Amino acid sequence: MIRRGRIGVMVMSLGAMAAGCATPAEWTTWKGHPAHFASGNHAMFSLRNTDQSGRVTRADLDTAHNESWWGKPLSIDQSQIIER
């Protein structure tokens, strides 16, 4: 009886750990960069855009290009870019 309980706890623990793991592509990205963000600008942009309705300016796009930001890219339409 105790043995079944231990096995159940182990299976549940492994399931919880696997659910929080990154995909192989995400691990490749992580291994290629020494930090979570490319710069302070990258961190501020990510914190400012945590929901689906992100706020992207032309300056953000230029900074991302110049600082070689990485991570999951945002898909935005040209009409969504804020010009200020």
C-alpha positions in Angstrom: 0.0 0.0 0.0 2.8 2.4 0.9 4.7 1.5 -2.2 1.8 2.4 -4.5 1.6 5.8 -2.8 5.2 6.5 -3.4 4.9 5.5 -7.0 1.9 7.8 -7.4 3.8 10.7 -5.9 6.8 10.0 -8.1 4.6 9.9 -11.3 2.8 13.1 -10.3 6.1 14.8 -9.6 7.5 13.8 -12.9 4.4 15.0 -14.7 4.5 18.4 -13.0 8.2 18.8 -13.8 7.6 17.8 -17.5 4.7 20.3 -17.8 7.0 23.2 -16.9 9.8 22.3 -19.3 10.8 24.2 -22.4 10.5 22.8 -25.9 13.7 21.7 -27.7 13.7 24.9 -29.7 13.3 27.0 -26.6 16.2 25.2 -24.9 18.3 25.9 -28.0 17.5 29.6 -27.7 18.4 29.6 -24.0 21.7 27.8 -24.5 22.7 30.4 -27.1 22.3 33.4 -24.8 23.8 34.0 -21.4 20.9 36.0 -20.1 17.1 36.1 -20.2 17.0 39.4 -22.0 19.4 41.0 -24.5 19.3 44.3 -22.7 17.4 46.5 -20.3 15.4 47.8 -23.3 14.5 44.2 -24.2 13.3 43.5 -20.6 11.2 46.7 -20.4 9.6 45.9 -23.7 8.7 42.4 -22.6 7.3 43.6 -19.3 5.3 46.3 -21.0 3.9 43.8 -23.5 2.7 40.9 -21.4 -0.8 40.6 -22.9 -1.9 40.0 -26.5 -2.5 43.7 -27.2 1.1 44.7 -27.1 2.3 48.3 -27.6 5.0 48.4 -30.3 6.7 51.6 -31.5 9.0 52.1 -34.5 11.7 52.8 -31.9 11.1 49.4 -30.3 11.6 47.7 -33.7 14.8 49.6 -34.4 16.1 48.9 -30.9 15.2 45.2 -31.2 17.1 45.0 -34.5 20.1 47.0 -33.3 20.4 45.0 -30.0 19.7 41.6 -31.6 16.8 40.7 -29.3 15.8 37.0 -29.1 12.8 35.0 -28.0 9.4 34.4 -29.3 8.8 37.1 -32.0 5.7 39.2 -31.9 3.5 39.2 -35.0 2.1 42.6 -35.7 0.5 44.3 -38.6 2.1 47.6 -40.0 -1.1 49.4 -38.9 -0.5 48.4 -35.3 2.9 50.2 -35.0 2.7 53.3 -32.9 4.7 56.1 -34.5 5.8 58.0 -31.4 
